[in-house]
Amino acid sequence: MAGLWKENSVLLKNDTTEFKINTLNTVARLGLVHTFYNAHFFARYGLIAGQSENNSAVDDFLYFQRSVSLSGAELGFGVNLIRNTHIALGLYLGGLYRSIKHTVPSEEYRFKTATRTIPNLSLELAWKISQHWSWRQSIGSQGYPLDTLWSAGIGLIF
C-alpha cells in the first residue's frame, strides 16, 4: 500500500526558538491486516518507508528539503461497520511511529520532532476483487487541521 500525509514538524534552536516546518510524507506500507470475530474486527500492523519533503511554515525563516528518508511502523485496530462477502467498511484507530532524517541548518539547531508517534483515526474500505486479491483504501486524520492521511493499495488474501 502507499500512504500520504501532511504534518507540522518543529525545528528547535538552542535558544529555545521554535520554527514550524511543513512536512509532506509519502510512504510505502508493507504489513498485515488480520480479521477476527467473523470479520467484525480487524488489526493492521506493518512497516513504512518513504520520503519526506519539508519547508518552512513561516516567511521569516527559509528552510526546504526534498527526498528526506522516513521510516517507521504502524499498529492499530478497527471495527467493520458494514461488511458482506465482497466489501467491508470500518473505522480504524491506530498510530504511526516514524523517524525522519532531517538535516539542520547548523549545529545550533535540532528537530524536536525527528521521531514521533502520530495517532490516526480513519475510515477504511476493503474490497475483495478476486479470491486472492483485495483493494484497500483509507482516509483519516491525526487530529490536527489540514492533516488528512490518504492510503490505497492492493492486498493478497491468504
PLY file of the C-alpha trace (Angstrom):
ply
format ascii 1.0
element vertex 158
property float x
property float y
property float z
element edge 157
property int vertex1
property int vertex2
end_header
0.00 0.00 0.00
1.01 3.61 -0.43
0.29 6.38 2.04
0.46 10.15 2.08
0.06 12.64 4.91
0.98 16.15 5.95
2.17 17.15 9.39
3.92 20.02 11.15
7.44 19.36 12.38
9.27 21.58 14.84
12.82 22.82 14.34
14.30 23.95 17.66
17.19 26.39 18.06
19.48 26.20 21.12
17.99 29.46 22.44
14.58 27.62 22.54
13.22 29.44 19.47
10.89 27.11 17.57
10.15 27.13 13.84
7.22 25.24 12.35
8.13 23.19 9.31
5.50 21.85 6.88
6.20 18.18 6.23
4.62 16.19 3.38
5.29 12.45 3.76
4.91 9.78 1.07
5.46 6.15 2.09
5.15 2.55 1.00
3.47 0.36 3.60
4.16 -3.34 3.98
2.07 -5.09 6.57
-0.75 -7.40 7.50
-4.44 -6.97 8.17
-5.87 -9.65 10.43
-9.65 -10.03 10.82
-11.26 -11.75 13.78
-14.67 -12.42 15.35
-16.21 -13.26 11.97
-14.60 -10.16 10.37
-16.35 -7.76 12.74
-12.96 -6.51 13.93
-9.53 -6.15 12.33
-5.96 -5.33 13.29
-3.43 -3.70 10.98
0.31 -3.67 11.59
3.38 -3.24 9.48
6.39 -1.19 8.43
6.56 2.05 6.48
9.41 3.51 4.43
9.48 6.53 2.17
10.43 10.12 1.85
9.52 13.50 3.24
9.52 16.97 1.74
9.88 19.83 4.20
9.63 23.60 4.02
9.27 26.44 6.49
5.75 27.37 7.57
6.73 30.99 8.27
8.04 33.69 5.94
10.85 34.92 8.20
12.71 31.59 8.23
13.74 29.89 4.98
14.06 26.10 5.08
13.49 23.49 2.38
14.44 19.83 1.91
13.32 17.27 -0.63
13.59 13.44 -0.52
14.44 13.11 3.16
14.41 9.47 4.38
11.48 8.39 6.50
10.91 5.02 8.19
8.66 3.64 10.88
5.98 1.21 11.95
2.22 1.22 12.40
-0.25 -0.59 14.62
-3.99 -0.22 15.06
-7.36 -1.84 15.50
-10.67 -1.35 13.77
-14.30 -2.34 13.67
-16.15 -3.12 10.44
-19.44 -1.23 10.43
-20.64 -2.61 7.09
-19.50 -5.95 5.73
-20.51 -8.60 3.27
-18.62 -11.17 1.18
-17.03 -8.51 -1.08
-16.88 -5.22 0.85
-16.00 -4.13 4.38
-16.25 -0.53 5.59
-14.90 0.22 9.02
-13.40 2.68 11.49
-9.73 2.33 12.40
-7.88 3.74 15.41
-4.14 3.36 15.42
-0.84 5.09 15.27
2.38 5.53 13.34
5.80 5.65 14.91
8.03 7.42 12.42
11.56 8.77 12.16
12.62 11.39 9.60
16.32 12.01 8.89
16.13 15.82 8.68
19.30 17.83 8.23
19.65 21.03 10.21
20.96 24.46 9.10
23.79 24.41 11.69
24.84 22.77 14.96
22.69 25.15 16.99
19.50 23.54 15.63
17.83 20.19 16.17
14.50 18.72 15.16
12.24 18.37 18.17
10.02 16.07 16.08
12.67 13.90 14.39
10.90 10.86 15.84
7.32 10.87 16.96
4.23 8.76 17.42
1.26 10.04 15.44
-2.31 8.93 16.27
-4.68 8.15 13.42
-8.45 7.80 13.10
-9.60 6.73 9.65
-12.38 5.28 7.58
-11.23 2.02 5.90
-12.67 0.36 2.80
-11.68 -3.18 1.83
-12.98 -4.55 -1.46
-12.41 -8.19 -2.43
-11.68 -8.10 -6.19
-10.92 -11.83 -6.57
-10.41 -14.92 -4.45
-6.82 -13.92 -3.63
-6.68 -10.12 -4.10
-8.28 -7.13 -2.42
-8.20 -3.36 -2.73
-7.80 -1.34 0.49
-8.32 2.37 0.77
-8.49 4.74 3.72
-8.88 8.39 4.57
-8.25 9.73 8.03
-6.88 12.38 10.32
-4.27 12.72 13.03
-6.36 15.29 14.88
-4.75 18.47 13.52
-6.17 20.90 10.94
-5.29 20.09 7.30
-3.54 16.81 8.12
-5.51 14.33 6.01
-3.97 10.87 5.72
-4.66 9.01 2.43
-3.81 5.40 1.77
-4.54 2.94 -1.05
-3.19 -0.34 -2.31
-3.57 -3.95 -3.31
-3.58 -6.76 -0.76
-3.02 -10.51 -1.01
-5.65 -12.67 0.70
-4.34 -15.91 2.22
0 1
1 2
2 3
3 4
4 5
5 6
6 7
7 8
8 9
9 10
10 11
11 12
12 13
13 14
14 15
15 16
16 17
17 18
18 19
19 20
20 21
21 22
22 23
23 24
24 25
25 26
26 27
27 28
28 29
29 30
30 31
31 32
32 33
33 34
34 35
35 36
36 37
37 38
38 39
39 40
40 41
41 42
42 43
43 44
44 45
45 46
46 47
47 48
48 49
49 50
50 51
51 52
52 53
53 54
54 55
55 56
56 57
57 58
58 59
59 60
60 61
61 62
62 63
63 64
64 65
65 66
66 67
67 68
68 69
69 70
70 71
71 72
72 73
73 74
74 75
75 76
76 77
77 78
78 79
79 80
80 81
81 82
82 83
83 84
84 85
85 86
86 87
87 88
88 89
89 90
90 91
91 92
92 93
93 94
94 95
95 96
96 97
97 98
98 99
99 100
100 101
101 102
102 103
103 104
104 105
105 106
106 107
107 108
108 109
109 110
110 111
111 112
112 113
113 114
114 115
115 116
116 117
117 118
118 119
119 120
120 121
121 122
122 123
123 124
124 125
125 126
126 127
127 128
128 129
129 130
130 131
131 132
132 133
133 134
134 135
135 136
136 137
137 138
138 139
139 140
140 141
141 142
142 143
143 144
144 145
145 146
146 147
147 148
148 149
149 150
150 151
151 152
152 153
153 154
154 155
155 156
156 157
